[in-house]
Amino acid sequence: MYADFDNMPDNSRVWIYQATDFMPFEITERVSARMINFIESWQAHGKDLEASFRIFYDRFVVIILSEDSYQATGCSIDKLVHQIQSLENELKISLMDRTQIAFRDSENTMIDTMHMVNFRAALESGDLDENTTVFNNLVETKGQFNTQWEVPVRLSWHKQWLPIA
C-alpha cells in the first residue's frame, strides 16, 4: 500500500539504493513508475505493506516501510531486492554497488561517487577531510535518515578512514 513519504513514522525501516551516476529525468520517471506499482502490490504473507519511496538528488532511491501494522519478511525483502535488480537490468543503471561512496564536493554543491578504496586514499592524502559531506546509506530508520544520512565524515562510519592526527 503506497503511503505519503513525509507522513511515514520515524521508526519506519529504510533501504537506500544509490546510483553510481546521476540519473536523467527519463530514468527517474521510469524508476518512479515501477516503484509505485511495486509498492502498491508489496505484501508479506498476503498482508499489504505500508511503504513509500522517493528519489533524492536524482541519485538515491529511498524506500521506507512502516512496520507498525505488519513487518517485512525475508520473502518480501527479497521481492524488493529483485525489483531493484530488475530496474538495474532494464535501465542499464547500477543501484546496488555498495563499494561506491557518495559525497559532496568541496563547495557542497555537487554529488560525486568514488570507489571506497579511492575514497579512503583521498581522506588519507587530505584531498577530502573530516568536513566532507558523505551519504551514510547504512541508516536503518526514517528518523536516522532525517538526521544521519547526509553528514560530515567525522560523524559517519567513514571516520574510520581519517588519518590519525
Backbone as CSV, one residue per row, in Angstrom:
resi,resn,N_x,N_y,N_z,CA_x,CA_y,CA_z,C_x,C_y,C_z
1,MET,0.848,-1.166,0.000,0.000,0.000,0.000,0.901,1.240,0.000
2,TYR,0.745,2.037,-1.019,1.566,3.233,-1.154,1.087,4.305,-0.170
3,ALA,2.026,4.910,0.550,1.716,5.947,1.540,2.554,7.187,1.250
4,ASP,2.176,8.292,1.865,2.923,9.533,1.706,4.248,9.434,2.463
5,PHE,5.337,9.694,1.766,6.685,9.588,2.335,6.814,10.426,3.609
6,ASP,6.379,11.667,3.551,6.561,12.587,4.682,5.763,12.184,5.912
7,ASN,4.683,11.435,5.723,3.838,11.046,6.855,4.195,9.690,7.451
8,MET,5.217,9.060,6.921,5.630,7.768,7.470,6.295,7.992,8.830
9,PRO,6.071,7.072,9.784,6.657,7.245,11.123,8.187,7.178,11.107
10,ASP,8.799,7.832,12.076,10.256,7.873,12.167,10.890,6.501,12.392
11,ASN,10.115,5.537,12.911,10.674,4.204,13.136,10.538,3.306,11.903
12,SER,10.075,3.852,10.793,9.955,3.080,9.554,11.328,2.618,9.089
13,ARG,11.383,1.402,8.550,12.641,0.860,8.004,12.997,1.580,6.720
14,VAL,14.286,1.684,6.476,14.774,2.388,5.286,15.751,1.499,4.519
15,TRP,15.610,1.546,3.196,16.590,0.957,2.288,16.989,2.050,1.310
16,ILE,18.284,2.216,1.128,18.785,3.246,0.217,19.576,2.566,-0.890
17,TYR,19.157,2.828,-2.109,19.858,2.318,-3.283,20.437,3.514,-4.027
18,GLN,21.726,3.512,-4.172,22.456,4.653,-4.727,22.910,4.346,-6.148
19,ALA,22.547,5.215,-7.056,23.041,5.091,-8.426,24.487,5.577,-8.463
20,THR,25.307,4.908,-9.237,26.701,5.325,-9.331,26.842,6.599,-10.147
21,ASP,25.837,6.886,-10.968,25.836,8.110,-11.775,24.515,8.834,-11.602
22,PHE,24.516,10.104,-11.944,23.308,10.907,-11.983,22.298,10.221,-12.908
23,MET,21.041,10.134,-12.477,20.004,9.541,-13.314,19.242,10.647,-14.042
24,PRO,19.227,10.624,-15.372,18.474,11.637,-16.101,16.967,11.505,-15.852
25,PHE,16.246,12.556,-16.197,14.803,12.632,-15.952,14.067,11.394,-16.453
26,GLU,14.373,10.943,-17.647,13.671,9.796,-18.226,13.838,8.555,-17.352
27,ILE,15.025,8.391,-16.810,15.294,7.230,-15.941,14.563,7.377,-14.615
28,THR,14.615,8.558,-13.999,13.930,8.731,-12.706,12.427,8.548,-12.870
29,GLU,11.886,8.958,-13.998,10.451,8.770,-14.240,10.109,7.283,-14.344
30,ARG,10.943,6.527,-15.007,10.698,5.082,-15.140,10.871,4.377,-13.802
31,VAL,11.893,4.771,-13.049,12.085,4.194,-11.712,10.870,4.511,-10.847
32,SER,10.405,5.743,-10.882,9.244,6.151,-10.076,8.005,5.334,-10.424
33,ALA,7.733,5.189,-11.698,6.552,4.431,-12.113,6.636,2.980,-11.642
34,ARG,7.798,2.380,-11.804,7.968,0.983,-11.393,7.871,0.836,-9.874
35,MET,8.440,1.789,-9.128,8.396,1.696,-7.667,6.976,1.893,-7.134
36,ILE,6.229,2.812,-7.725,4.835,2.997,-7.291,4.055,1.710,-7.509
37,ASN,4.195,1.112,-8.686,3.496,-0.149,-8.965,3.931,-1.249,-8.013
38,PHE,5.223,-1.333,-7.745,5.723,-2.350,-6.833,5.148,-2.157,-5.432
39,ILE,5.238,-0.947,-4.908,4.780,-0.687,-3.540,3.273,-0.902,-3.407
40,GLU,2.520,-0.556,-4.432,1.066,-0.757,-4.397,0.704,-2.227,-4.170
41,SER,1.548,-3.125,-4.647,1.227,-4.553,-4.519,2.168,-5.298,-3.570
42,TRP,3.043,-4.587,-2.859,4.026,-5.215,-1.971,3.320,-5.810,-0.762
43,GLN,3.567,-7.077,-0.524,2.930,-7.777,0.584,3.922,-8.682,1.300
44,ALA,3.537,-9.032,2.526,4.240,-10.053,3.302,3.172,-10.998,3.830
45,HIS,3.258,-12.254,3.454,2.278,-13.268,3.865,0.844,-12.835,3.573
46,GLY,0.644,-12.246,2.405,-0.699,-11.850,1.980,-1.202,-10.557,2.588
47,LYS,-0.406,-9.920,3.411,-0.805,-8.648,4.042,-0.117,-7.498,3.324
48,ASP,-0.881,-6.449,3.030,-0.310,-5.261,2.392,0.712,-4.608,3.316
49,LEU,1.816,-4.165,2.719,2.830,-3.429,3.471,2.657,-1.947,3.181
50,GLU,2.673,-1.146,4.231,2.560,0.300,4.071,3.958,0.866,3.830
51,ALA,4.172,1.383,2.628,5.514,1.813,2.243,5.451,3.027,1.338
52,SER,6.611,3.606,1.127,6.741,4.744,0.224,8.167,4.768,-0.302
53,PHE,8.411,5.677,-1.198,9.763,5.860,-1.715,9.878,7.295,-2.207
54,ARG,11.099,7.688,-2.404,11.395,8.987,-3.005,12.770,8.900,-3.630
55,ILE,12.964,9.621,-4.709,14.275,9.713,-5.332,14.874,11.048,-4.921
56,PHE,16.048,10.994,-4.304,16.737,12.194,-3.845,17.916,12.490,-4.765
57,TYR,18.045,13.752,-5.117,19.190,14.252,-5.890,19.408,13.488,-7.200
58,ASP,18.360,12.901,-7.748,18.455,12.129,-8.989,19.528,11.050,-8.907
59,ARG,19.736,10.540,-7.698,20.797,9.555,-7.491,20.429,8.469,-6.480
60,PHE,19.583,8.771,-5.512,19.284,7.832,-4.435,17.808,7.435,-4.472
61,VAL,17.557,6.136,-4.509,16.192,5.620,-4.404,16.032,5.173,-2.958
62,VAL,15.167,5.878,-2.231,14.986,5.620,-0.804,13.599,5.021,-0.597
63,ILE,13.568,3.801,-0.061,12.315,3.107,0.212,12.135,3.070,1.718
64,ILE,10.932,3.396,2.182,10.646,3.311,3.608,9.402,2.452,3.816
65,LEU,9.421,1.718,4.908,8.360,0.774,5.214,7.952,0.916,6.664
66,SER,6.677,1.239,6.882,6.158,1.277,8.247,5.875,-0.149,8.685
67,GLU,6.476,-0.551,9.780,6.218,-1.882,10.306,5.262,-1.825,11.496
68,ASP,4.552,-0.698,11.633,3.599,-0.567,12.730,2.443,-1.560,12.595
69,SER,2.013,-1.820,11.353,0.891,-2.734,11.180,1.345,-4.141,10.822
70,TYR,2.378,-4.260,9.994,2.869,-5.579,9.615,4.327,-5.474,9.206
71,GLN,5.138,-6.418,9.661,6.574,-6.367,9.402,6.928,-7.045,8.085
72,ALA,8.008,-6.562,7.490,8.541,-7.199,6.297,9.107,-8.566,6.676
73,THR,9.037,-9.484,5.749,9.601,-10.818,5.946,10.771,-10.987,4.983
74,GLY,11.507,-12.064,5.147,12.612,-12.341,4.232,12.147,-12.373,2.790
75,CYS,10.994,-12.988,2.553,10.472,-13.084,1.178,10.089,-11.711,0.628
76,SER,9.488,-10.874,1.466,9.079,-9.552,0.968,10.306,-8.665,0.711
77,ILE,11.331,-8.806,1.517,12.572,-8.055,1.292,13.255,-8.572,0.018
78,ASP,13.226,-9.881,-0.175,13.769,-10.447,-1.418,13.053,-9.869,-2.637
79,LYS,11.745,-9.683,-2.531,10.986,-9.110,-3.655,11.450,-7.693,-3.952
80,LEU,11.750,-6.931,-2.909,12.271,-5.581,-3.109,13.624,-5.638,-3.821
81,VAL,14.495,-6.501,-3.364,15.824,-6.636,-3.982,15.677,-7.037,-5.449
82,HIS,14.791,-7.974,-5.725,14.568,-8.393,-7.116,14.028,-7.242,-7.964
83,GLN,13.186,-6.418,-7.377,12.666,-5.243,-8.096,13.806,-4.291,-8.452
84,ILE,14.689,-4.047,-7.505,15.833,-3.163,-7.761,16.746,-3.771,-8.825
85,GLN,17.003,-5.062,-8.724,17.831,-5.730,-9.735,17.181,-5.661,-11.114
86,SER,15.880,-5.799,-11.171,15.152,-5.695,-12.438,15.298,-4.299,-13.033
87,LEU,15.210,-3.277,-12.191,15.412,-1.901,-12.649,16.822,-1.714,-13.197
88,GLU,17.802,-2.264,-12.494,19.186,-2.168,-12.961,19.332,-2.766,-14.354
89,ASN,18.795,-3.959,-14.533,18.923,-4.645,-15.820,18.167,-3.927,-16.930
90,GLU,16.947,-3.534,-16.638,16.103,-2.884,-17.647,16.653,-1.524,-18.069
91,LEU,17.102,-0.736,-17.103,17.506,0.644,-17.371,19.011,0.811,-17.539
92,LYS,19.752,-0.275,-17.371,21.218,-0.239,-17.528,21.849,0.776,-16.568
93,ILE,21.407,0.690,-15.299,21.960,1.547,-14.250,22.472,0.653,-13.125
94,SER,23.277,1.211,-12.252,23.788,0.481,-11.100,23.200,1.099,-9.837
95,LEU,22.475,0.296,-9.059,21.874,0.771,-7.815,22.347,-0.008,-6.591
96,MET,23.061,-1.100,-6.806,23.400,-1.972,-5.682,24.901,-2.088,-5.438
97,ASP,25.681,-1.241,-6.032,27.129,-1.286,-5.851,27.494,-0.593,-4.542
98,ARG,27.676,-1.369,-3.496,27.959,-0.826,-2.159,29.417,-0.389,-1.998
99,THR,30.234,-0.579,-3.041,31.631,-0.158,-2.946,31.805,1.314,-3.310
100,GLN,30.746,1.956,-3.807,30.814,3.361,-4.194,30.373,4.252,-3.034
101,ILE,31.183,5.226,-2.711,30.869,6.185,-1.647,30.402,7.473,-2.312
102,ALA,29.233,7.958,-1.902,28.727,9.226,-2.427,29.091,10.340,-1.454
103,PHE,29.514,11.467,-2.017,29.927,12.601,-1.188,29.705,13.892,-1.966
104,ARG,29.704,14.997,-1.242,29.571,16.314,-1.871,30.960,16.890,-2.126
105,ASP,31.052,17.700,-3.176,32.328,18.345,-3.489,32.658,19.387,-2.424
106,SER,33.823,19.996,-2.544,34.291,20.930,-1.510,33.393,22.154,-1.371
107,GLU,32.646,22.507,-2.416,31.714,23.638,-2.331,30.343,23.199,-1.826
108,ASN,30.188,21.888,-1.583,28.931,21.320,-1.097,27.780,21.500,-2.088
109,THR,28.112,21.550,-3.370,27.071,21.769,-4.364,26.795,20.540,-5.224
110,MET,27.829,19.801,-5.584,27.662,18.650,-6.460,27.899,17.359,-5.691
111,ILE,27.247,16.303,-6.144,27.429,14.979,-5.543,28.229,14.131,-6.519
112,ASP,29.204,13.437,-5.973,30.033,12.559,-6.781,30.117,11.215,-6.068
113,THR,30.598,10.213,-6.776,30.852,8.916,-6.158,32.294,8.524,-6.433
114,MET,32.800,7.699,-5.540,34.177,7.236,-5.657,34.232,5.839,-5.036
115,HIS,34.993,4.963,-5.637,35.172,3.634,-5.053,35.746,3.810,-3.647
116,MET,35.320,2.980,-2.731,35.719,3.153,-1.328,37.240,3.122,-1.139
117,VAL,37.953,2.363,-1.935,39.417,2.342,-1.826,39.979,3.723,-2.171
118,ASN,39.463,4.322,-3.229,39.913,5.661,-3.628,39.442,6.729,-2.652
119,PHE,38.248,6.553,-2.094,37.731,7.498,-1.104,38.632,7.493,0.138
120,ARG,38.976,6.306,0.579,39.864,6.189,1.741,41.212,6.846,1.450
121,ALA,41.757,6.612,0.265,43.034,7.217,-0.113,42.919,8.737,-0.163
122,ALA,41.783,9.255,-0.636,41.582,10.710,-0.689,41.511,11.305,0.713
123,LEU,40.939,10.581,1.659,40.931,11.047,3.053,42.343,11.023,3.626
124,GLU,43.056,9.948,3.375,44.414,9.816,3.916,45.371,10.851,3.328
125,SER,45.150,11.228,2.072,46.039,12.204,1.424,45.637,13.647,1.727
126,GLY,44.446,13.840,2.291,43.974,15.192,2.585,43.182,15.824,1.452
127,ASP,42.985,15.101,0.335,42.148,15.636,-0.742,40.701,15.798,-0.282
128,LEU,40.270,14.916,0.603,38.984,15.025,1.295,39.313,15.054,2.780
129,ASP,38.407,15.604,3.597,38.712,15.681,5.027,37.486,15.376,5.876
130,GLU,37.639,15.574,7.176,36.577,15.239,8.123,35.298,16.045,7.915
131,ASN,35.405,17.172,7.203,34.231,18.006,6.950,33.551,17.698,5.623
132,THR,34.122,16.791,4.840,33.490,16.385,3.585,32.147,15.743,3.906
133,THR,31.101,16.182,3.231,29.771,15.622,3.443,29.651,14.302,2.689
134,VAL,29.280,13.257,3.426,29.077,11.933,2.845,27.630,11.505,3.061
135,PHE,27.232,10.503,2.303,25.890,9.943,2.430,26.018,8.581,3.102
136,ASN,25.485,8.494,4.308,25.555,7.280,5.109,24.362,6.391,4.745
137,ASN,24.549,5.554,3.748,23.461,4.705,3.263,23.193,3.509,4.167
138,LEU,23.828,3.471,5.324,23.604,2.388,6.276,22.557,2.738,7.336
139,VAL,21.958,3.921,7.249,20.911,4.258,8.214,19.788,3.232,8.100
140,GLU,19.105,2.981,9.200,18.111,1.905,9.237,16.680,2.383,9.368
141,THR,16.473,3.605,9.848,15.110,4.100,10.054,14.939,5.472,9.400
142,LYS,13.689,5.865,9.241,13.418,7.189,8.676,13.974,8.277,9.590
143,GLY,13.869,8.087,10.899,14.421,9.065,11.827,15.920,9.237,11.630
144,GLN,16.645,8.129,11.484,18.080,8.202,11.219,18.338,8.831,9.857
145,PHE,17.523,8.482,8.893,17.672,9.060,7.561,17.591,10.582,7.640
146,ASN,16.631,11.085,8.399,16.434,12.534,8.511,17.578,13.243,9.213
147,THR,18.303,12.550,10.081,19.334,13.222,10.880,20.759,12.731,10.644
148,GLN,20.924,11.530,10.082,22.260,10.943,9.996,22.638,10.475,8.593
149,TRP,21.834,10.803,7.599,22.132,10.321,6.252,23.184,11.180,5.562
150,GLU,23.001,12.469,5.575,23.904,13.408,4.902,24.681,14.156,5.979
151,VAL,25.900,13.679,6.257,26.663,14.179,7.398,28.141,14.328,7.044
152,PRO,28.875,15.102,7.839,30.331,15.167,7.641,30.971,13.813,7.948
153,VAL,32.075,13.536,7.311,32.799,12.275,7.523,33.004,12.014,9.009
154,ARG,33.355,13.048,9.773,33.671,12.860,11.197,32.483,12.310,12.001
155,LEU,31.252,12.417,11.452,30.057,11.932,12.148,29.480,10.669,11.505
156,SER,30.228,10.052,10.613,29.728,8.868,9.911,30.656,7.680,10.137
157,TRP,30.252,6.541,9.651,31.100,5.352,9.764,32.383,5.504,8.960
158,HIS,32.392,6.436,8.009,33.571,6.673,7.175,34.746,7.251,7.983
159,LYS,34.479,7.736,9.188,35.530,8.372,10.000,36.669,7.409,10.310
160,GLN,36.415,6.118,10.211,37.464,5.132,10.472,38.625,5.284,9.510
161,TRP,38.415,5.959,8.381,39.455,6.132,7.376,40.193,7.455,7.502
162,LEU,39.806,8.272,8.479,40.519,9.549,8.678,41.905,9.262,9.231
163,PRO,42.889,10.022,8.754,44.234,9.829,9.311,44.260,10.245,10.778
164,ILE,45.062,9.548,11.539,45.182,9.878,12.961,46.131,11.058,13.080
165,ALA,45.634,12.089,13.766,46.429,13.324,13.881,47.461,13.226,14.967
